[in-house]
Amino acid sequence: MSGRVAGKRVLVTGAARGMGRSHAVRLAEEGADLILVDICASLPEIEYPLATTEDLDETARLVTELGRRAVSHVVDVRDGAALAAAVDDGVAELGGLDASVANAGVITGGTWDTTTSRQWRTVVDVNLIGTWNTCSAALPHLVEHGGSLINISSVAGLKGSPLHTPYTASKHGVVGMSRALANELAAVNVRVNTVHPTGVETGMRPDTLHGLLHEARADLGPIFQNALPIVMTEARDVSNAVLFLVSDESRHVTGLEFKVDAGVTLR
Ligand SMILES: NC(=O)c1ccc[n+]([C@@H]2O[C@H](COP(=O)([O-])OP(=O)(O)OC[C@H]3O[C@@H](n4cnc5c(N)ncnc54)[C@H](O)[C@@H]3O)[C@@H](O)[C@H]2O)c1
């Protein structure tokens, strides 16, 4: 078997579409088998639709088309017990686990006086506690032989990105949690790293945020401007960072904040 992650078994949450699908496909191209998790339902606090079961099936199809195995589960990452059961089932089917990619995430847009406590709770619950749930579902399968936890943050996890404050806070939270886990788990050879993408064209479409940036708060636009002359990066560019962190090429890398940000955090 050849490939940069040949024979590795990897959990990806939010795998039905967007960057989650891209990570799954990129890892399968390099020889990994996948446990694919997604909520496959929309949430009332989130203004754009989330993925569907058809989307999750399509990701699984793309993985198997590459000759790799895929085990899919429809689970909400906010439900720690259900997530652990799904991961246990996937691990039993694939014969073990080597890495997890906590990628499921949601965003809301709003100013200080329009952001609601329901938005806060949903965004923190999915992005921060859901990432914790993903790490804790994966860890029982990693602590014996070592492994790699990859937690998807954002450039909003490194700078004060405005007009989506719960998102920015949750993505900073992912960094703190990952740093603490990296310290705690280094002794058992579990590496913990975060990935920080700049904007990528996906199904994550917070029109409220874009509206504010184009009209009432256009003054804040420069905060979102990349240094490299591109408006967005592509999912595959972020997947290449994830691939490196899953692979043994990064065997001595832990506690890294891996920016795939076209230089936006330099600004
Ligand atoms: N798109 C960007 O510009 C961008 C930039 C930086 C970071 N990110 C992060 O990248 C990750 C992937 O986002 P994307 O752009 O592909 O968005 P997306 O909305 O296309 O995909 C997110 C996926 O997560 C799933 N999901 C949402 N809530 C869930 C839950 N509670 N349980 C299980 N699955 C759930 C959705 O159904 C969807 O399939 C997110 O963590 C996001 O915050 C995105």
The ligand as a MOL file (V3000), in Angstrom:
LIG
                    3D

  0  0  0     0  0            999 V3000
M  V30 BEGIN CTAB
M  V30 COUNTS 44 48 0 0 0
M  V30 BEGIN ATOM
M  V30 1 N -15.3550 28.5010 5.0500 0
M  V30 2 C -14.4970 29.3050 5.6370 0
M  V30 3 O -14.2470 30.4150 5.1570 0
M  V30 4 C -13.7850 28.8770 6.9080 0
M  V30 5 C -12.6540 29.6050 7.2990 0
M  V30 6 C -11.9720 29.2110 8.4530 0
M  V30 7 C -12.4050 28.1100 9.1690 0
M  V30 8 N -13.5030 27.4170 8.7630 0 CHG=1
M  V30 9 C -13.8960 26.2330 9.5400 0
M  V30 10 O -13.7810 25.0790 8.7420 0
M  V30 11 C -14.6990 24.0770 9.2010 0
M  V30 12 C -15.5050 23.5500 8.0220 0
M  V30 13 O -16.3340 24.5840 7.5320 0
M  V30 14 P -16.8480 24.6980 6.0300 0
M  V30 15 O -16.4090 26.0130 5.5290 0
M  V30 16 O -16.5320 23.4770 5.2540 0 CHG=-1
M  V30 17 O -18.4440 24.8390 6.2920 0
M  V30 18 P -19.6990 23.9690 5.8410 0
M  V30 19 O -20.8820 24.6130 6.4820 0
M  V30 20 O -19.7260 23.7850 4.3600 0
M  V30 21 O -19.3970 22.5420 6.4990 0
M  V30 22 C -19.5430 22.3190 7.8780 0
M  V30 23 C -20.0970 20.9140 8.0530 0
M  V30 24 O -20.2800 20.6700 9.4680 0
M  V30 25 C -21.5430 20.0720 9.6600 0
M  V30 26 N -22.0100 20.3770 11.0140 0
M  V30 27 C -22.4260 21.5770 11.5020 0
M  V30 28 N -22.8430 21.4570 12.7760 0
M  V30 29 C -22.6510 20.1580 13.1210 0
M  V30 30 C -22.8790 19.4190 14.3120 0
M  V30 31 N -23.4170 20.0060 15.3950 0
M  V30 32 N -22.5580 18.1060 14.3330 0
M  V30 33 C -22.0360 17.4980 13.2190 0
M  V30 34 N -21.8330 18.1440 12.0630 0
M  V30 35 C -22.1190 19.4650 12.0090 0
M  V30 36 C -22.4290 20.6630 8.5710 0
M  V30 37 O -23.5870 19.8740 8.3080 0
M  V30 38 C -21.4540 20.7220 7.3940 0
M  V30 39 O -21.4520 19.5330 6.6430 0
M  V30 40 C -15.5350 24.7490 10.2840 0
M  V30 41 O -15.0280 24.4240 11.5580 0
M  V30 42 C -15.3280 26.2300 10.0060 0
M  V30 43 O -15.5240 27.0150 11.1470 0
M  V30 44 C -14.2060 27.7840 7.6440 0
M  V30 END ATOM
M  V30 BEGIN BOND
M  V30 1 1 1 2
M  V30 2 2 2 3
M  V30 3 1 2 4
M  V30 4 1 4 5
M  V30 5 2 4 44
M  V30 6 2 5 6
M  V30 7 1 6 7
M  V30 8 2 7 8
M  V30 9 1 8 9
M  V30 10 1 8 44
M  V30 11 1 9 10
M  V30 12 1 9 42
M  V30 13 1 10 11
M  V30 14 1 11 12
M  V30 15 1 11 40
M  V30 16 1 12 13
M  V30 17 1 13 14
M  V30 18 2 14 15
M  V30 19 1 14 16
M  V30 20 1 14 17
M  V30 21 1 17 18
M  V30 22 2 18 19
M  V30 23 1 18 20
M  V30 24 1 18 21
M  V30 25 1 21 22
M  V30 26 1 22 23
M  V30 27 1 23 24
M  V30 28 1 23 38
M  V30 29 1 24 25
M  V30 30 1 25 26
M  V30 31 1 25 36
M  V30 32 1 26 27
M  V30 33 1 26 35
M  V30 34 2 27 28
M  V30 35 1 28 29
M  V30 36 1 29 30
M  V30 37 2 29 35
M  V30 38 1 30 31
M  V30 39 2 30 32
M  V30 40 1 32 33
M  V30 41 2 33 34
M  V30 42 1 34 35
M  V30 43 1 36 37
M  V30 44 1 36 38
M  V30 45 1 38 39
M  V30 46 1 40 41
M  V30 47 1 40 42
M  V30 48 1 42 43
M  V30 END BOND
M  V30 END CTAB
M  END
